[in-house]
Amino acid sequence: MARKRDPQLVRIHLARKQLEKTMGMDEQSYRSLLLRVGGHDSSAKMTPAQRNAVIAEMVRLGFKEKPRKRYPGAPANINQVPMLGKVEALLANSRREWAYAHAMADRMFGLDRVEWLRHDQLHKLVAALQVDANRNKRNQQQ
């Protein structure tokens, strides 16, 4: 099973690549920044607080995170509710639109929009989307 990457490490490596392109940050400059700000020459050895400090320094140097790709019909509060991210991932994996999730919310709970669901209802929606994804995977293998 694949191990999930730490989001802070992902951000640091994205920032490193971006700063390499924009300001020519080389390997030695990157390592010295890690050592100076985070206290280690490898971001993997740092604590989350040290990684946050490195990310803040990279932002100060010019790193700009690209906004996440928004899909049509995506809820406006998708970044504030972690379960909506799970819904989005299941929809993307099944190649379905947000309209599908909104329709499921309407059928299951009588609410037109996914963002209007309570936490327990979101869990039930995620479970239903997971069942759908498993069913689609099974049908594709046959």
N, C-alpha and C positions, 0 to 999 in steps of 0.2 A: 504494500500500500504506500502511495506517495505521501511524503511528509509535507505538511503545510508550511509554507515559508512565512517567516515573521514579517508582518507588514512594514515595520520600521526598517528592516534590512532592505526590503524591496525599494522603499522610498530613498534610502541612502544610495543604493546602486543606480537608481534612475537619476537622482540628482548628480551623481558623479559623471554619468554619461552626458547629461545635459551640459554640465559645467566644462567638461572636456571639449565639447563642440563649441560652446559660446566663448569661453575664456581661455581655452587651451590648458586646462588643468591636467598635468601629467601624473603618473603613478607616484612619484616622490612627493609632489605637492599634496596629493590626496592623503597619503600615509602620514605626512606631517600634520595635516589638518586633523586627522583622526587622533593622533597622539596629543596635539595641543589642546583640542576641545574635549575629547572623550577619554583621554588618559591611556588609550591602547592604540596599537597600530593596526588593529583589525576590529571592524564593527561587530563581528560575531562574539567577541570577548567582552563587549560592553553591556552595562545594565541598561534597562529601558530609559532611565533618566539621562544617562550619558548619550544614548542614541538620539534622544529628543534634542539635546544640546547640539549635537552634530548636525541634525536636520535644520535647526534654527540658524546655525552658522551658514549652512549651504543656501538657505533662503536669503540670508543677508547678502551673500555673495552673488545672488542673482538666479537661484533655482526657482523656477515657476512650475508648479504642478499643473498639468493639463486637466481641465474638468472632465469628469467621467462622462462617457457617452450616454446620453439620455435617449431612451426609446420612446416612441409615440405612446401617449397614454400613461406614462410612468407617473406615479404620485409625486407631488411636490416635496413631500416630507421623507423621501426615500433615504436620505442620508441620516435622518434622526432616528429612524426605526430599523434596527438591525434585521428584524424578520422580513421587512420589505426587500432587503438585499437578497435574502434567501429565495423569496418569491421570484425576484428578477432572475436569479441564477437558474432556477428550475425552468422558468419560461424560456430563457435563452438556450438552455440545454435541449429543450424539447422543440425549439424553433417555433415558439408560439408568441403571439402579441400580448400586450397588456390587456387588450380587450377580452381575451380568453379568461384571465384572472378576474377581471371585473364581472364578467358574466357568471363565473363560478361563485363569486361573492354574492351576487344577486340571487342565484339559485339556492345557495346554501343558507344564506342569512337574511335575504330580503334587503340588502344594502347595495346600492348601485356602484359604489367605488370601494376599492380595496383599502384605501387609507382611512376609511370610516370604521373599519373592523376593530374590535377590541383585541387585546393581546391573546386571549384564549381562542378567539375566532380565527386570528391569523395563524395560530398553530394548527388548527383544523384544516385551514386552506392549504398550508404547506404540506400537511400529510396527504391531502387529496392530490395535490400536484405531484408529490413523490410517487404515489400509486400510479398516476397517469404516466409519469416518466418511466417507471418500471415496466408498465404495460407496453409502452411504445418500444422500449429496448427489446423486450421479449418478441414482439411482432417483427422487428427488424432482423432479428437473428434467424427467424424461420424461413 
